Amino acid sequence: MKKIILSIVLAILCLFFKVYAQDKTAITALKIGDKVPDIIIKNIINYKSPDVKLSTTAKISAFKGKLLILDFWATNCGSCIRAIPRLDSLQAKFKDHIQILTVSYEKQAIVKSFLNRNPIGKSMHLPIATDDIALKRIFPHRILSHEVWISPDGTVVAITAPEYVNDANIQAMLDHRPVDLPVKTDIMAYDYQLPLIASSKTIIYSGIDSYKPGVAPKFGAVTDSLNHRLRFYIINFPVLQMYMLAFDHLLYFPKTFLQIHIKDTSRLQMPAGILREPWKQKNNYCYETVQPSDISTTQLKESIRLDLNRFFCLNGRMEKKYVKCLVLERFNKDNHLLATDNNVPLNTLHSKDSIKVLSGASISNIIWELNELPNGLPAIDHTGITANVEMHLQISSFSNTVSVNKALAPYGLILKEEMQEVDFFVLTDSKQTINLN
């Protein structure tokens, strides 16, 4: 009897260690040149199996013979969403020679809501693996989008930023031609709490450091109560976004309220048609300042503004100007068409749909669209509406004020051109010169 019990115990232990070993293997991060284990990918939307049947699961081996590109993304990642039409086009062009599989850690319900409500999501044809854990374990990352290239024989051949997924590189891979793709390596355990440069003995300090490849952008504050100091940091941000943080606008300032008058604007915004990572390495920076912990928010931000002006040889400031604006007003305050009980927001104002919907969301979204128009007038909301609204606007674009007003009229709203005093963010070159490269 004892022998039987001992045998059972040993069998259980062997099974435990076998499962443990397999689990350890499963979570090992893969690198270029590694074979991808034949794991099962679950919760797939829009996927047709090799026998042309809709399926929600697939093994890695199901893509054997194709160049497989895993595109890690999320529904709250703007650049990921903007890339979807391009990826769809690449899949259509290369057909059965490649498979682009988009992968999201988000719950399937969230992704399906995006597909049903977002204009780009509605036209998305690529398969989407949701609720992902397994793929992220073997291809860890922090910055989205994240692209993993797997050869037709199941070998990792590249791990890149999204801009390298293009016609030329895909064709080179299919032709077995050498292609030099920079490896995207995200630093998974970067400690934002540690100072960039300052030592523990520093009392007051400000400094700029270079871009840190692989580190996710972040800003924040750390209080040292023992030494009565406050450290504020900005990691891997472009210059213009640094100024936004220093002027109470977080990371966004309406385009129509920006007046940029500097010689080299390419240092602020990435020009079209160039690779993102090389531009970021040259034009993104890290900043930190150490101040007494009792410094007020107003004093801290003023100090940051002065630092940015000095470090980047610029002069960023707010200026009041009396200019022509688009003012959104109510002419019928008894209009009830605006009211909604919908708590699920839907905003298709930025789409190309002939009828643009704003439902369960703030009317400020209309102001946002107007302020994003190239060479548009500053738009201001004077409606006083604070509750969420329900609106269906039959317009092709917000650039035609006449057609916009026609669509707004049933809701008791009108856009007027009026002279108003508004605050502009103005950025000009300064005379001092400092070489930060």
Secondary structure, 3 states (H helix, E strand, C coil): CHHHHHHHHHHHHHHHHHHHHHHHHHCCCCCCCCECCCCEECCEECCECCCCCECCCEEHHHHCCCEEEEEECCCCCHHHHHHHHHHHHHHHHHHHHEEEEEECCCCHHHHHHHHHHCHHHHCCCCCEECCCCHHHHHCCCCCCCEEEEECCCCEEEEEECHHHCCHHHHHHHHCCCCCCCCCCCCCCCCCCCCCCCCCCCCCCEEEEEECCCCCCCEEEEEEECCCCEEEEEEEEEEHHHHHHHHCCCCCCCCHHHEEEECCCHHHCCCCCCCCHHHHHHHHEEEEEEEEECCCCHHHHHHHHHHHHHHHHCEEEEEEEEEEEEEEEEECCCCCCCCECCCCCCEECCCCCCCEEEEEEECCHHHHHHHHCCCCCCCEEECCCCCCCEEEEEECCCCCCHHHHHHHHHHHCEEEEEEEEEEEEEEEEECCCCCCCC
